[in-house]
Amino acid sequence: MFDPVKVNSDAPPIEEERIPAFVITKDGEDKEYSIPKVISGPTALLALEVFINRGEAATVLWLARHALGADGMDAVLTCEQLTLKDAQNLINRIGLHFMGPVKELGKAQE
């Protein structure tokens, strides 16, 4: 028998735990930017749609933009001292962190 998934939308939102993604030092002060520790269900579904329609590279970039938020992505894009290697490391880490759950969700499609 198939039991439906039941979600109580009247419950308060789940508090999102975040983990550090990168730090930018400006004027002698470090500013830390973070990403969610765990991908949410809605985010995973949206990322799966990007994955199916545009491929893995586009999905990783979409996830980076989503996870870092406007402030974090703006910090990355405007930091002239960010090397190509630093950018690759950041994107690779975000991809490794989130793509597993997205691909697992996609296995239901197979």
Secondary structure, DSSP 8 states (H G I E B T S, - for coil): --------TTS------EEEEEEEEETTEEEEEEEESS--HHHHHHHHHHHHHH-HHHHHHHHHHHHHHHHHHHHHHH-TT--HHHHHHHHHHHHHHHHHHHHHHHGGG-
